[in-house]
Amino acid sequence: MIIIITQLLVIFLILPVSYGAEYTLTVNQSLSGDQTIISEGERFELGFFKPGQSSKYYIGIWYKKESTSTYRYVVWVANRETPISNRYKSNLKIIGGNLVLLNESKTQIWSTNLNTNATSPASLVLLDEGNLVLRYGSSLSPPVWQSFDHPTDTFLPGSKFGYNRRTNTTQVLTSWRSWEDPGMGLYSLEFDHTEKQYVLKWNNSVQYWTSGPWNDEHKAFPQMTLDGMYYLSRIDNENESYFTFSSYPGIKSSLWIDVSGMIKLETSPGSELSWSQPREQCQVYPRCDVFGVCNSESWPSCKCLTAFTPTSKRNWILNDYSGGCMRKTELNCSVKEKKVEFILSYALVEHLSFLENETLAMDESACRRSCLDDCTCDAFSFIFKTCQLWRNTLVFVADDPNRKTFLFNIKVASKDLVSPMTNIRGKKNKSNLGVVVGSVVGVIFVLGLILFIFRMKEKIFVGKTTMMGSLMVFVYRDLQIATKNFSDRLGNGGFGSVFKGVLHDSSIVAVKRLESISQGDKEFRSEISTIGNIQHVNLVHLCGFCAEGDRKLLVYEYMPNGSLHSNLFHQKQDNVLNWNVRYQIAIGTAKGLVYLHEKCRDCIIHCDIKPENILLDANFCPKIADFGLAKLVGRDFSKVLTTMRGTRGYLAPEWLSGVPVTAKVDVFSYGMMLFELVHGKRNAELSEDMCFTFFPSLAANIVISGGDILSLLDTRLNREANVEEVTRICKVAYWCIQDDEDSRPSMSQVEQILEGVSDVKMPPIPQSFQFLADDSEDFLFFDELPSTGLTSADIKSHC
């Protein structure tokens, strides 16, 4: 009996606090620590939260049962600009008729700021619509203050968003500063009551999108697709003018302004968007910030100007482009003219008023010279025969021809230019063209002769390269020369070796020389043509191929950061993939597999998902390699095992039973790879005393019991990771490696869970792992341990 009472007491102490039957906070109560107020229908929750990996705490409202570390689940924040460090010593309470927040020093840092002499007791209630209401007197009294009147970045169903003519105030939604900082960001949505339209603004000054004027009650946002899930209303009278909406019962919906500057409508937090504006991310001003170039058709959409680099590479990896780009080499007064060049950039005209400039009467050549001689000059422009020198120049680049632009010549260090005379659009700088031509004329004949002799000697016939659809058909001799006779090996794959190559146009590629491919040229070309048409941001792009008899090669885009294997399984303390990058790699790989399994015309089963086949581009975006190649060797089990020798730890049990495989074999392999993303080591290892350890078996007890999940983390990360994300990945991994393929989730379900759209329950531990933990006589997935040559019997006898 004592034990039961003790357990109940412990449960009571760790559960969130909900004050009173009416879910209220009264003058005699306060909120601190892990205490929360929950709305009556348990839809919303109020309390202290910490966004992402921030160390600061805020008072906010979020969707109950959702993660407050994911900023999209938080719908309102009180102390946006004044976070606290210790939530246990801080209090939210009612003082003098106002709701106030006191920090750890008992200093008031936020308040409802009501001027009142109320004699009735005040009370606070969180309604099931997500509205926080302060009342005086009974529960039937009208609100004296409500959070719906003071939105942050989110507009919920039932709230009003518009203009109050009585108080002459306009409601504004302002984006978070970043995913981990709910402070006032640079983007805002507000109602322009004079034009009766909604507008998006940057820095409260530059207007980059409008909804268009209201026409009827269903056109507050004319482009919005309703799909029968929303009902929009427009109210316009002598007192107020606003828009409100309601959603279909049971749907969690919200209209919010993202940190990227887009206004979005979701059916539920983190789900597929029902509607968003502007239609293209590059239409947001300024999408890539200073010195950044935006391209909606590429990924990532932002790149830096030539000779510039991201101000924060970590933020850019996470698709946060705030801060833009900076010069690779900072300029100062000691820089000599011969070490400085100019690149052309197109700046937005509306931004010019923010820049400091000096207008001079001189020609373009003298203008250029003046900027070179002036160490404080960052750029010069020469438009309409007018010279302007620009200082403190932070240029917002424009690639949109419909935007008004201004041509800049930006000063950069010559050493940071691949070709000092080439600007961002590949045009030659006219002011230096004469010098270039004069220098080249004297040697062009000699260079041409040398090049001709060299090509004749090596028998390079570039003209033989043809096209088949979107793929280039290469001549074997050309690829042999490009790879220096296949001397620069990048790695060995399941279907052959991969070599680095440089084509005649200086582009770098990865050339895979296929082995054990018995298909004829016609059948091979047909299969490769199908693979070449499969394109996705998380799949390695196939550029072309070569098929000359037994010589069959594939030419892929080059991945500068190598494979996940090379980045994960090394002992160096530097260049360790941080947790955020690892989590994005897990999501990106899942998206690539979803595309292969569900969005291609025919389902493509990869059959060899492992870290070696996950490649990383310059921004550490994961791309799956070798997809579709299983068709080249067929489904014969012996051939597949031969090509996968040394990686059997990723094979699903059905491979061993000989039954026809499905897409669930990729799910199994993906799950095994998730464990390695967490642990930073191979799942199967031999310790120094030659005893076998299998990480998924060792981790099972901690995951099931809810133990210290960060103890499973790669020790090089020093426990710096999001606990909820690590827990989520481990749970997903165990679901993926279930013995019964029907028990494994689809990759689309995995993607939704990792992105926080769907919840994940506690998985059962596969029975095969229990055999491993019980020290059975056989290892299910290994008849010899990869990279050792030792059999399971050898290891058993030793241990």
C-alpha positions in Angstrom: 0.0 0.0 0.0 2.8 2.4 0.8 4.5 1.6 -2.5 1.3 2.4 -4.4 0.8 5.7 -2.5 4.4 6.6 -3.2 4.0 5.9 -7.0 0.8 8.0 -7.1 2.6 10.8 -5.3 5.5 10.7 -7.8 3.1 10.8 -10.8 1.2 13.7 -9.3 4.4 15.7 -8.8 5.6 15.2 -12.4 2.3 15.9 -14.2 1.6 19.4 -15.5 -0.5 21.4 -13.2 -4.0 22.5 -14.3 -5.5 25.0 -11.9 -9.1 24.5 -10.9 -12.0 22.8 -12.6 -12.5 25.8 -14.9 -8.8 25.8 -16.0 -8.2 29.2 -14.4 -5.4 31.1 -12.7 -6.6 33.3 -9.8 -5.0 36.1 -7.8 -3.9 33.6 -5.1 -2.0 31.4 -7.6 1.1 31.6 -9.8 2.6 29.6 -12.6 6.3 28.6 -12.6 8.7 25.7 -13.5 6.9 22.9 -15.4 3.4 24.0 -14.2 0.9 24.6 -17.0 -2.7 25.6 -17.6 -4.6 23.4 -20.0 -7.7 24.4 -21.9 -10.9 22.5 -21.0 -11.0 20.4 -24.2 -7.2 19.8 -23.9 -6.5 21.5 -27.2 -4.0 24.2 -25.9 -1.6 24.6 -23.1 0.0 27.6 -21.4 3.3 27.6 -19.6 7.1 28.1 -19.9 8.8 26.7 -23.0 12.2 26.6 -24.6 12.3 26.7 -28.4 14.7 24.4 -30.2 18.1 24.2 -28.5 17.8 27.7 -27.0 18.8 28.1 -23.4 16.1 30.8 -22.8 12.5 30.4 -21.6 9.4 32.1 -22.6 5.7 32.1 -21.6 3.6 30.9 -24.4 0.6 28.9 -25.7 1.1 25.8 -27.8 -0.9 22.9 -29.1 -1.1 20.3 -26.3 0.7 17.0 -27.0 2.9 18.7 -29.5 6.6 19.6 -29.1 7.4 23.1 -27.9 10.9 22.7 -29.3 9.4 22.9 -32.8 8.5 26.5 -33.2 5.4 25.9 -35.4 3.5 24.4 -32.5 3.7 27.6 -30.5 0.8 30.0 -31.3 1.4 32.9 -28.9 4.4 34.2 -26.9 4.2 36.8 -24.1 7.8 37.9 -23.4 9.1 37.8 -27.0 11.9 40.2 -26.4 12.6 39.5 -22.7 13.4 35.8 -22.1 14.2 34.3 -18.7 17.0 31.9 -17.7 15.4 30.1 -14.8 11.7 29.1 -15.1 11.6 27.7 -11.6 12.4 31.0 -10.0 10.1 33.0 -12.3 6.4 33.5 -11.9 3.3 34.3 -14.0 0.7 35.7 -11.7 -2.1 38.3 -11.3 -1.1 41.5 -9.5 -3.3 44.6 -9.2 -5.7 43.4 -11.9 -2.9 42.8 -14.4 -1.3 39.6 -15.6 2.4 40.0 -15.1 5.6 37.9 -15.5 8.3 38.2 -12.9 11.8 36.9 -13.7 14.2 35.1 -11.4 15.1 38.5 -9.8 11.4 39.2 -9.2 11.6 42.0 -11.7 8.5 42.6 -13.9 9.5 41.9 -17.5 6.0 41.6 -19.1 2.5 42.8 -18.3 -1.0 43.2 -19.8 -0.6 46.9 -18.9 -4.2 47.6 -18.0 -5.1 50.9 -16.2 -7.7 49.7 -13.8 -9.2 50.3 -10.4 -11.1 47.1 -10.5 -12.7 45.9 -7.2 -13.7 42.5 -8.5 -11.2 39.7 -8.3 -9.4 38.9 -11.6 -9.0 35.5 -13.1 -7.2 34.0 -16.1 -8.6 31.2 -18.3 -7.2 29.5 -21.4 -10.1 28.8 -23.8 -10.2 25.8 -26.1 -9.8 28.1 -29.1 -6.3 29.0 -27.9 -7.4 32.4 -26.5 -6.0 33.5 -23.1 -8.6 35.6 -21.4 -8.3 37.9 -18.3 -11.6 38.7 -16.6 -12.8 40.7 -13.6 -15.6 39.1 -11.6 -17.5 36.0 -12.7 -16.7 33.7 -15.6 -19.5 35.3 -17.5 -17.9 38.8 -17.4 -16.5 40.2 -20.7 -12.7 40.0 -21.1 -10.7 43.0 -20.1 -7.7 41.6 -22.0 -7.3 38.6 -24.4 -4.3 37.2 -26.3 -6.4 37.2 -29.5 -6.2 41.0 -29.5 -2.4 40.8 -29.3 -1.2 38.1 -31.7 2.4 37.3 -32.3 3.1 35.3 -35.5 -0.1 33.2 -35.6 -3.8 33.9 -36.5 -6.1 31.2 -35.1 -9.7 30.3 -36.1 -12.2 32.5 -34.3 -9.9 35.4 -33.8 -10.1 38.8 -35.6 -7.4 40.1 -37.7 -7.8 43.7 -39.1 -8.3 47.3 -38.0 -10.1 48.8 -35.0 -11.6 52.2 -36.0 -12.5 53.0 -32.3 -8.9 52.7 -31.1 -7.2 53.4 -34.5 -5.1 50.3 -34.1 -4.1 47.6 -36.6 -3.2 44.1 -35.7 0.1 42.8 -37.0 1.6 39.4 -37.2 5.4 39.4 -36.9 7.6 36.5 -37.7 10.0 34.9 -35.2 13.6 36.1 -35.5 14.7 32.5 -36.1 13.4 28.9 -35.4 15.0 29.1 -31.9 14.2 32.8 -31.1 10.6 34.0 -30.9 11.8 37.7 -30.8 10.4 40.2 -33.3 11.6 39.1 -36.8 12.0 41.2 -39.9 8.8 40.1 -41.6 5.2 41.2 -40.8 1.7 40.8 -42.1 -0.8 43.6 -41.5 -4.1 45.0 -42.8 -4.0 48.2 -44.9 -7.4 49.7 -44.0 -7.1 52.4 -46.5 -6.7 50.0 -49.5 -8.6 47.2 -47.7 -6.0 44.6 -48.4 -3.4 42.6 -46.5 0.3 43.3 -47.1 3.6 41.6 -46.3 6.5 43.8 -45.3 10.2 43.5 -44.6 11.6 45.6 -41.8 8.3 47.4 -41.5 9.2 49.4 -44.6 9.5 47.4 -47.9 6.1 46.0 -49.1 6.7 42.8 -51.2 3.3 41.2 -51.4 -0.4 42.2 -51.2 -3.6 40.1 -51.1 -5.5 42.5 -53.3 -8.6 44.4 -52.2 -11.6 42.6 -50.7 -14.3 41.8 -53.2 -16.7 39.6 -51.1 -16.6 37.6 -47.9 -14.6 34.8 -49.5 -11.9 36.9 -50.9 -10.0 38.4 -48.0 -7.1 36.4 -49.6 -8.2 35.9 -53.2 -5.6 33.2 -54.0 -6.5 31.0 -51.0 -7.7 27.5 -51.8 -10.4 26.5 -49.4 -11.0 22.9 -50.3 -14.2 22.9 -48.1 -12.2 22.9 -44.9 -12.4 26.6 -44.1 -15.1 29.3 -43.9 -13.9 32.9 -44.3 -15.8 35.9 -43.0 -15.3 39.6 -43.6 -16.7 42.3 -41.2 -16.6 45.9 -42.3 -18.6 48.4 -40.2 -18.2 51.8 -38.5 -16.3 50.3 -35.6 -14.0 47.8 -37.1 -12.8 46.1 -40.3 -11.4 42.6 -40.0 -11.2 39.1 -41.4 -11.8 35.9 -39.5 -12.0 32.3 -40.4 -13.2 29.0 -39.0 -12.2 25.4 -39.9 -13.9 22.1 -40.2 -14.5 20.6 -36.7 -11.6 18.5 -35.5 -9.0 20.2 -37.7 -6.1 22.0 -36.1 -5.5 25.0 -38.4 -3.6 28.2 -38.3 -2.6 31.1 -40.5 0.9 32.2 -39.6 4.0 34.1 -41.0 7.0 32.0 -41.3 10.6 33.1 -40.4 11.2 32.9 -44.2 8.7 35.7 -44.8 5.9 33.7 -46.3 2.3 33.7 -45.0 1.1 30.1 -44.7 -2.1 28.2 -43.9 -1.9 24.7 -42.5 -4.5 22.1 -41.8 -2.5 21.1 -38.7 0.8 22.2 -37.3 3.7 20.9 -39.3 1.4 19.3 -41.9 1.2 19.9 -45.7 0.4 23.5 -46.5 -3.1 24.3 -47.7 -2.0 27.7 -49.0 1.0 30.0 -48.9 2.0 33.3 -50.4 4.1 34.6 -52.1 4.0 31.6 -54.5 7.8 31.5 -54.8 10.2 31.8 -52.0 12.4 34.2 -54.1 9.6 36.7 -54.2 10.2 37.4 -50.5 12.3 40.5 -49.9 15.2 40.0 -49.5 15.1 36.2 -49.5 18.9 35.6 -49.4 19.8 38.8 -47.6 22.8 40.9 -48.5 25.1 39.7 -51.4 23.0 36.6 -51.8 21.4 35.4 -55.1 18.0 33.6 -55.1 16.9 31.0 -57.6 13.6 29.3 -57.0 14.4 26.5 -59.5 17.6 25.4 -57.7 18.3 23.8 -54.3 19.3 25.4 -52.1 17.5 28.5 -53.5 20.2 30.9 -52.1 23.8 31.2 -53.2 26.4 33.9 -52.5 27.9 36.2 -55.1 31.3 35.4 -56.5 34.0 36.0 -53.9 31.4 36.0 -51.1 30.6 33.3 -48.5 27.7 32.8 -46.1 27.9 34.9 -43.0 26.8 31.9 -41.0 27.5 28.6 -42.7 25.6 26.8 -39.9 22.5 28.8 -40.5 22.7 28.2 -44.3 22.9 24.5 -43.7 19.6 24.7 -41.8 18.1 26.8 -44.7 18.2 30.0 -42.6 19.7 32.7 -44.9 19.4 35.6 -42.5 22.6 37.6 -42.4 23.3 36.9 -46.0 26.9 36.7 -47.3 30.2 38.5 -46.6 33.4 38.9 -48.5 35.7 35.9 -48.3 38.6 38.3 -47.8 37.8 41.6 -46.0 39.3 44.7 -47.6 41.3 47.4 -45.8 43.5 50.3 -46.6 46.6 48.2 -47.0 45.1 46.4 -50.0 46.9 47.4 -53.2 45.2 48.0 -56.5 46.6 44.9 -58.1 45.0 42.8 -55.4 41.5 44.2 -55.9 38.9 43.6 -58.6 35.2 44.4 -59.2 32.3 42.2 -59.8 28.9 43.2 -61.3 25.8 42.9 -59.2 22.2 44.1 -59.6 20.8 45.8 -56.6 17.2 46.6 -55.8 16.4 50.3 -56.4 14.1 50.5 -53.3 17.1 49.6 -51.2 19.3 52.5 -52.4 18.0 55.0 -49.8 19.6 52.9 -47.1 23.1 53.2 -48.5 25.7 55.9 -48.1 27.0 57.3 -51.4 28.9 60.2 -53.0 28.2 61.6 -56.4 31.2 62.8 -58.6 31.5 64.4 -62.0 33.9 62.1 -63.9 33.9 59.4 -66.5 33.7 55.6 -65.8 37.4 55.0 -65.9 38.1 57.8 -63.4 35.2 56.6 -61.3 36.7 53.1 -61.0 40.1 54.6 -60.2 38.6 56.8 -57.4 37.0 53.8 -55.7 40.2 51.8 -55.9 42.2 54.7 -54.4 39.6 55.2 -51.6 40.0 52.4 -49.0 36.5 53.3 -47.6 34.8 52.7 -51.0 33.0 49.4 -51.2 31.6 49.8 -54.7 31.0 52.2 -57.5 28.2 52.7 -60.0 28.2 54.6 -63.3 24.6 55.2 -64.6 23.4 58.0 -66.8 27.0 59.3 -67.0 27.0 59.8 -63.3 29.7 58.4 -60.9 28.7 57.3 -57.5 31.0 55.9 -54.8 29.2 53.7 -52.3 30.3 53.1 -48.7 28.9 50.6 -46.1 27.4 48.9 -49.1 25.1 45.9 -48.3 23.5 45.0 -51.6 20.3 43.1 -52.0 20.8 41.3 -55.3 17.9 40.9 -57.7 17.5 38.2 -60.3 13.9 39.1 -61.0 13.8 41.1 -64.3 10.5 42.6 -63.2 12.1 44.3 -60.2 13.8 47.7 -60.6 17.5 47.2 -60.3 20.7 49.3 -60.1 24.0 48.1 -61.5 26.8 48.0 -59.0 30.6 47.3 -59.3 31.5 45.7 -55.9 35.1 45.6 -54.8 36.5 42.2 -53.8 39.9 40.6 -53.4 41.3 39.3 -56.6 42.4 36.0 -55.1 38.8 35.1 -54.4 37.8 35.2 -58.0 38.1 32.1 -60.1 38.5 34.5 -63.1 39.0 38.1 -61.9 37.4 39.4 -65.1 34.1 37.5 -64.8 31.0 38.8 -62.9 28.1 36.9 -61.5 26.3 36.6 -64.9 29.5 35.4 -66.7 29.9 38.7 -68.6 33.3 40.4 -69.1 34.1 43.6 -67.4 34.3 46.0 -70.3 36.7 48.3 -68.5 39.4 45.6 -68.5 38.5 43.9 -71.8 41.2 45.7 -73.8 43.9 44.6 -71.3 42.7 41.0 -71.6 42.6 41.0 -75.4 46.0 42.6 -75.6 47.5 40.0 -73.3 45.9 37.0 -75.1 46.6 38.0 -78.7 50.4 37.4 -78.3 50.1 33.8 -77.1 46.8 32.6 -78.6 48.4 31.0 -81.6 50.9 29.1 -79.5 48.3 27.9 -77.1 46.1 26.8 -79.9 48.9 24.8 -81.5 49.8 23.1 -78.2 46.2 22.2 -77.6 45.8 20.8 -81.1 48.9 18.6 -80.7 47.8 17.5 -77.3 44.4 16.5 -78.5 45.7 14.7 -81.4 48.2 12.8 -79.2 45.5 11.8 -76.7 42.9 11.2 -79.5 40.3 13.2 -77.6 37.2 13.6 -79.8 34.8 15.7 -77.7 32.5 15.9 -80.6 31.6 12.2 -80.2 29.7 13.0 -77.0 26.0 12.8 -77.9 22.7 13.1 -76.1 20.1 10.5 -75.3 17.1 12.3 -73.9 18.5 14.3 -70.9 21.6 12.1 -70.6 25.0 12.5 -72.3 26.4 9.5 -74.0 30.2 9.4 -73.4 33.0 7.8 -75.3 35.0 5.4 -73.1 38.3 7.0 -74.1 37.0 10.4 -73.0 36.1 9.1 -69.5 39.4 7.3 -69.3 41.3 10.6 -69.9 38.9 12.5 -67.6 39.6 10.1 -64.7 43.4 9.9 -65.5 43.0 6.3 -66.4 40.7 5.7 -63.4 43.5 6.6 -60.9 41.6 8.9 -58.5 39.4 6.5 -56.7 36.6 8.0 -54.5 35.3 4.7 -53.2 33.9 1.3 -53.9 30.2 0.7 -54.3 28.0 -2.3 -54.5 28.0 -2.2 -58.2 31.6 -1.1 -58.9 34.3 1.5 -58.1 33.8 5.3 -58.3 36.4 7.7 -59.6 36.8 11.4 -59.7 36.8 12.9 -63.2 37.3 16.3 -64.8 35.5 16.8 -68.2 36.8 18.9 -71.1 34.7 21.8 -69.8 36.4 21.6 -66.4 33.3 20.3 -64.7 33.9 17.8 -62.0 32.0 14.5 -62.1 32.0 11.1 -60.3 32.4 8.2 -62.7 31.1 4.7 -61.6 32.7 1.8 -63.5 30.1 -0.9 -63.3 31.1 -4.5 -62.6 29.3 -7.8 -63.3 26.7 -6.2 -65.6 25.7 -8.8 -68.2 22.9 -6.8 -70.0 23.3 -6.0 -73.6 23.7 -2.4 -74.8 20.1 -2.0 -75.8 18.6 -3.3 -72.6 21.2 -1.4 -70.5 20.5 1.9 -72.4 16.8 1.4 -71.7 17.2 0.9 -68.0 19.6 3.9 -67.7 17.3 6.1 -69.7 14.6 5.3 -67.1 16.9 6.1 -64.2 18.0 9.3 -65.9 14.4 10.6 -65.9 14.2 10.3 -62.1 15.1 13.5 -60.5 14.7 14.7 -56.9 16.6 17.1 -54.6 17.6 14.1 -52.4 18.7 11.8 -55.3 22.1 12.0 -56.9 21.7 13.4 -60.4 22.8 11.1 -63.3 24.5 13.2 -66.0 25.2 10.5 -68.5 26.7 7.0 -69.3 29.0 5.0 -71.5 28.1 1.6 -73.0 30.7 0.0 -75.2 30.4 -3.8 -75.0 31.5 -4.9 -71.6 32.6 -1.4 -70.7 29.6 0.2 -68.9 30.0 3.4 -66.9 27.7 6.0 -65.2 28.6 9.7 -64.9 27.1 11.4 -61.8 27.2 14.9 -60.3 30.2 15.2 -58.0 29.4 15.4 -54.3 32.2 17.6 -52.6 31.5 16.4 -49.1 31.7 12.7 -49.9 29.5 10.1 -48.3 27.8 9.9 -45.0 30.1 7.0 -44.2 33.3 9.2 -44.6 31.8 12.0 -42.5 30.4 9.7 -39.7 32.8 6.9 -39.1 36.1 8.8 -38.3 37.8 9.4 -35.0 38.7 13.1 -35.5 37.2 15.6 -33.1 37.0 18.3 -35.7 34.6 18.2 -38.6 32.1 16.1 -36.7 28.6 16.3 -38.1 26.5 18.1 -35.5 23.1 16.9 -34.4 21.1 19.4 -36.5 22.9 18.3 -39.7 22.4 14.6 -38.8 18.7 15.1 -38.2 18.3 16.9 -41.6 20.2 14.1 -43.2 17.7 11.6 -41.8 14.8 13.6 -43.1 16.3 14.3 -46.5 17.1 10.6 -47.0 13.6 9.7 -46.0 12.2 12.1 -48.6 14.4 10.6 -51.3 13.1 7.1 -50.5 9.5 8.3 -50.4 10.0 9.6 -53.9 11.5 6.3 -55.1 8.8 4.2 -53.4 5.7 6.2 -53.9 6.1 9.0 -56.4 7.9 7.4 -59.4 5.8 5.8 -62.1 7.0 2.4 -61.0 8.1 1.7 -57.4 11.9 1.6 -57.2 13.4 -0.5 -54.5 17.0 0.6 -53.7 18.1 -2.7 -52.1 21.3 -1.2 -50.6 20.6 1.7 -48.3 23.7 2.3 -46.1 25.9 5.3 -45.2 28.2 4.7 -48.2 25.3 5.3 -50.5 24.2 8.6 -48.9 26.2 11.4 -50.4 26.5 15.0 -49.2 26.6 18.0 -51.4 28.4 21.3 -50.6 25.6 22.2 -48.1 25.4 18.8 -46.6 22.1 18.0 -48.2 21.8 14.2 -48.4 21.4 12.6 -51.8 20.8 8.9 -52.3 23.2 7.2 -54.8 22.9 3.9 -56.8 19.1 4.0 -56.9 17.6 1.9 -59.7 20.8 -0.1 -60.2 19.4 -3.2 -58.6 17.5 -3.8 -61.9 20.8 -4.2 -63.7 21.7 -7.4 -61.7 18.1 -8.6 -61.3 16.5 -9.9 -58.1 18.7 -13.0 -57.9 19.6 -13.4 -54.3 23.1 -14.7 -54.7 24.1 -11.8 -57.0 22.7 -9.2 -54.6 24.6 -10.8 -51.6 27.8 -10.8 -53.7 27.5 -7.1 -54.5 26.6 -6.3 -50.9 29.3 -8.4 -49.2 30.5 -6.6 -46.1 27.3 -4.7 -45.5 25.0 -7.5 -44.5 24.2 -5.6 -41.3 21.7 -3.6 -43.3 19.8 -6.5 -44.9 16.2 -7.3 -43.9 15.4 -10.8 -42.6 13.3 -11.6 -45.7 16.5 -11.4 -47.8 17.7 -14.5 -46.0 14.4 -16.4 -46.4 14.4 -16.0 -50.2 10.9 -14.5 -50.4 10.2 -11.7 -53.0 11.4 -8.4 -51.5 9.3 -5.2 -51.2 10.0 -1.6 -50.5 10.1 -2.6 -46.8 13.7 -3.9 -47.2 14.7 -0.3 -47.8 12.8 0.7 -44.6 14.8 -1.9 -42.6 18.1 -0.7 -44.0 17.1 2.9 -43.3 16.3 2.0 -39.7 19.7 0.4 -39.2 21.3 3.6 -40.7 19.4 5.8 -38.2 21.1 4.0 -35.3 24.5 4.8 -36.8 23.5 8.4 -37.2 22.8 8.6 -33.5 25.8 6.5 -32.3 28.4 7.7 -34.8 29.7 4.2 -35.1 28.9 1.0 -36.9 26.1 -1.0 -35.3 28.2 -4.1 -35.1 31.6 -3.7 -33.5 34.4 -5.7 -31.9 35.7 -4.4 -28.7 39.4 -4.5 -27.8 38.9 -7.8 -26.0 37.4 -9.2 -29.3 33.9 -9.4 -28.0 31.0 -8.6 -30.3 28.6 -5.7 -29.5 25.4 -4.8 -31.4 24.3 -1.2 -30.7 20.5 -1.6 -31.4 20.4 -4.4 -28.8 22.3 -2.3 -26.2 20.1 0.7 -26.8 16.8 -1.1 -26.5 16.5 -1.0 -22.7 17.2 2.7 -22.6 14.6 3.5 -25.2 11.9 1.3 -23.8 12.5 2.4 -20.2 12.7 6.1 -21.0 16.2 6.3 -19.7 19.0 8.8 -20.4 18.5 8.9 -24.2 21.5 11.2 -24.7 23.8 8.5 -23.3 23.3 6.7 -26.7 24.6 9.8 -28.6 27.9 10.0 -30.4 30.3 10.9 -27.6 32.0 13.5 -29.9 28.8 15.6 -29.7 29.2 16.1 -26.0 25.4 15.5 -25.5 24.6 18.5 -27.6 21.4 17.4 -29.2 17.6 17.8 -29.0 16.3 15.1 -26.6 12.9 14.8 -28.3 14.5 14.4 -31.8 17.0 11.8 -30.5 14.1 9.9 -28.9 12.0 10.2 -32.0 14.7 8.9 -34.3 15.4 5.9 -32.0 11.7 5.0 -31.9 11.4 5.3 -35.6 14.5 3.1 -36.1 13.1 0.3 -34.0 9.8 0.4 -35.9 11.8 0.3 -39.2 13.7 -2.9 -38.2 10.8 -5.0 -37.1 11.2 -8.7 -38.1 7.7 -8.7 -39.8 7.8 -6.3 -42.8 4.1 -5.6 -42.3 4.9 -4.1 -38.9 7.3 -1.6 -40.5 6.1 1.8 -41.4 6.2 3.2 -45.0 8.8 5.8 -45.7 6.1 8.5 -46.0 5.0 7.7 -42.5 8.7 7.9 -41.4 9.0 11.3 -43.0 5.9 12.6 -41.3 7.1 11.4 -37.9 10.6 12.9 -38.2 9.1 16.2 -39.3 6.8 16.2 -36.3 3.6 15.9 -38.3 2.7 12.5 -36.8 3.3 11.0 -33.4 5.2 7.7 -32.8 4.3 5.1 -30.2 6.8 3.0 -28.3 7.9 0.2 -30.6 8.3 -3.4 -29.6 11.9 -4.7 -29.7 12.4 -7.3 -32.6 12.6 -10.8 -31.4 15.8 -11.3 -33.3 17.5 -8.7 -31.1 16.4 -10.6 -28.0 18.3 -13.6 -29.4 21.4 -11.4 -29.7 21.0 -10.1 -26.2 20.6 -13.6 -24.9 23.9 -14.6 -26.5 22.4 -17.1 -28.9 24.5 -19.4 -31.0 23.9 -17.5 -34.2 24.0 -13.9 -35.3 20.9 -13.3 -37.4 22.4 -10.8 -39.8 26.1 -11.8 -39.9 27.7 -15.1 -40.7 30.9 -13.1 -40.5 31.5 -9.7 -39.0 32.0 -6.9 -41.6 35.6 -5.8 -42.2 37.0 -8.5 -39.8 36.6 -11.9 -41.5 35.8 -13.4 -38.1 32.8 -15.7 -38.0 30.2 -15.6 -35.2 31.6 -18.9 -33.9 35.1 -17.4 -33.6 33.7 -14.5 -31.6 31.6 -16.7 -29.4 34.4 -19.0 -28.5 36.6 -16.1 -27.5 34.0 -14.2 -25.4 
